[in-house]
Amino acid sequence: MSYRTLTCEKEDGVAVVKLFDLDDAPLQMVQRSDELFDLCDEIASDEEIRVVLLAGAGEKVFSILNNNGLSTNPYSFAEPISRLDRPIIAAIKGDAIGQGLELALTCDLRIAAESCRFGLPQIKTGFIPWDGGTQRLSRIVGIGKAMEMILTGEMIDAREALRIGLINRVVSAGELMIAAMGMAREMASRGPIALRYAKEAIYKGMDMTLEQGLRLETDLYLLLHTTKDRTEGITGFREKRTPRFEGR
């Protein structure tokens, strides 16, 4: 399927999704939301894709201030991404602001250029984050820092974002895609079922008691013992070679 607001290419088990800079026009934003839903459906049905790398073709992809004009049926960028069971890495080259940051928060790991700034400034115009920002930010950085960022609407730089755990790594702009692809390729070389189960255990466990989360972890661990990948992992270790996982 061809898209107008993004591109997607597969490389070494990684789906590299690049979003084009838009001008915040409502029709373009709705089209991007629709295309993200379609793309994520495609990725979900493609067993060759083990990791997703979300990046920008320009520097303003994660800087979206549009508030949907108070629409009663707002478009979402975060929802389609949040449905994916594959690990998702965001490569952030420019500022991540407003709904753009909410999109980045949906990803599992975030790598950013050292010049980036981050913020949810909706409160300054009488709005609040609505595409997951009030829920995901606190789960990532803690309620205290999330309250500060959302209630003041102030920006933070990349070093502060790294310190509070909002992003996982800071690199120069020139090294951003190299670092992100390196991480994505390394993850894609791991067992794809194990990657999905680990992500499931972490996210679902956050809404469970410790006892329930431990039970979920054990169940998923035991399920892995029924896969061919588990046998291949053991064989590769014994033969001192890299396992060739097939996702079965």
Secondary structure, DSSP 8 states (H G I E B T S, - for coil): ---SSEEEEEETTEEEEEE------HHHHHHHHHHHHHHHHHHHT-TT--EEEEEESSS-TTEE---GGG-SS---SHHHHHT--S-EEEEE-S-EEEHHHHHHHHSSEEEEETT-EEE-GGGGGT----SSHHHHHHHHH-HHHHHHHHHH---EEHHHHHHTTS-SEEE-GGGHHHHHHHHHHHHHTS-HHHHHHHHHHHHHHTTS-HHHHHHHHHHHHHHHTTSHHHHHHHHHHHTTS-------
